[in-house]
Each structure stands twice: as structure tokens, then as C-alpha cells.
């Protein structure tokens, strides 16, 4: 089916209700940034922009649920489950419906479900890109503040080097997230345009965190 602006606006209205009371690190502004990034990348990669826009709007509708459960559910898989009855209200082609649901389910960094379609790769990249750079740093500390962790513990590099995931624990500081996940995102990006954007955002972020430790140590 042809994905119209009317359909997109109706789905956006449904999606927004899942973000009431959401943390600033995963609120509606995150969805808007991911959508804008995904549409930009999608145009460059010649992807289906209708599928991309709808998937972007719905990709994190279970994120608040995951955060409230302290990571006991996977928000990507749960978001796909919640999105299905919403999407079934419209007359999407079977291929479109499956692609949108796959985009949502496969966008998470920490899970093994790999994005298979071009549109899923675009959504994955856009979501990851919003985690790095200046915005990514801000979101990183908002997430840590939401869970009332310390600014840093000094154990972050040790856990990261050992591959120990301390998500949703007292060790899940903003620095922990950087060491374990954010510094590796650049090398996980899948599209050509995404890689271009990631390099600049990554370099900015690395400079920030290098400076952070210099200030902690009283060297700057």
C-alpha cells in the first residue's frame, strides 16, 4: 500500500501515548531525532522512506517499560509486539508490515538479532547515532541520573575490558555506558552515510571523555 502522511500522523498519535512520563534520555525528542536521522540516511541509501518513518515512530514504544523493569524485558522485541496491533489497523502489504516489525525488533545494540533489510539497517544506524556525539553524551548522563548512579566509580574500564555488562546496576554510570558501549558504536554502523556521520560524532565524544578523566585527575 502507499504510505500516506495521514497514516503516518495517525501512527504518530498512537506512538506518543507510550512516552508519557518517559525519562529525558528516551523521550519523544529521541524518537524525533531518530526519525530525522533515519529519513536523511534513508534518502542517501535509497530506502523505503515510508517504512522507515513508521518504524522510527514505533521503535522505542516499550523503552519506558524496559527501564521500569530495570532491563528484565527487551524493549526492541516488546516494542515490535506492541506495534503489531497498531499497524494491523491499517492495510499494509504483508511485506511492508513484516519489514516495519523487523526494523523495530532488530534496532537494539545489545541483542543478537541482526538488521536484514536496508530499512532495518537505516533504523539501527539512526538509533545508534543518537547515542554518540554531543546529544549522545547528554543522553548518557540523563540515563545514569534516572537510575541514581554515581558520576563514576573508577571501575568502568575494568568491567568493559572484561566484557562484563553492568546495565541497570549500581555500576551503570555514564562512564560505564561509554566504556562498554558508546565507544564501540562507530564500528557497528552499517550504512555508508551512517558511517560518515558516526566518525565525526565519535571523535567529538572521545575528546570529551578523555578530557573528563583529565579533570578528575586534576590535570586540567
Rosetta blueprint (number, residue, H / E / L):
1 X L
2 X L
3 X L
4 X L
5 X H
6 X H
7 X H
8 X H
9 X H
10 X H
11 X H
12 X H
13 X H
14 X H
15 X H
16 X H
17 X H
18 X H
19 X H
20 X L
21 X L
22 X L
23 X L
24 X H
25 X H
26 X H
27 X L
28 X H
29 X H
30 X H
31 X H
32 X H
33 X H
34 X H
35 X H
36 X H
37 X H
38 X H
39 X H
40 X H
41 X H
42 X H
43 X H
44 X H
45 X H
46 X L
47 X L
48 X L
49 X H
50 X H
51 X H
52 X H
53 X H
54 X H
55 X H
56 X H
57 X H
58 X H
59 X L
60 X L
61 X L
62 X L
63 X H
64 X H
65 X H
66 X H
67 X H
68 X H
69 X L
70 X L
71 X L
72 X L
73 X L
74 X L
75 X H
76 X H
77 X H
78 X H
79 X H
80 X H
81 X H
82 X H
83 X H
84 X H
85 X H
86 X H
87 X H
88 X L
89 X L
90 X L
91 X L
92 X L
93 X L
94 X H
95 X H
96 X H
97 X H
98 X H
99 X H
100 X H
101 X H
102 X H
103 X H
104 X H
105 X H
106 X L
107 X L
108 X L
109 X L
110 X L
111 X L
112 X L
113 X L
114 X L
115 X L
116 X L
117 X L
118 X H
119 X H
120 X H
121 X H
122 X H
123 X H
124 X H
125 X H
126 X H
127 X H
128 X H
129 X H
130 X L
131 X L
132 X L
133 X H
134 X H
135 X H
136 X H
137 X H
138 X H
139 X H
140 X H
141 X H
142 X H
143 X H
144 X H
145 X H
146 X H
147 X L
148 X L
149 X L
150 X L
151 X L
152 X L
153 X L
154 X L
155 X L
156 X H
157 X H
158 X H
159 X H
160 X H
161 X H
162 X H
163 X L
164 X L
165 X L
166 X L
167 X L
168 X L
169 X L
170 X L
171 X L
172 X L
173 X L
174 X H
175 X H
176 X H
177 X H
178 X H
179 X H
180 X H
181 X L
182 X H
183 X H
184 X H
185 X H
186 X H
187 X H
188 X H
189 X L
190 X L
191 X L
192 X H
193 X H
194 X H
195 X H
196 X H
197 X H
198 X H
199 X H
200 X H
201 X H
202 X H
203 X H
204 X H
205 X H
206 X H
207 X H
208 X H
209 X H
210 X H
211 X H
212 X H
213 X H
214 X H
215 X H
216 X H
217 X L
218 X L
219 X L
220 X L
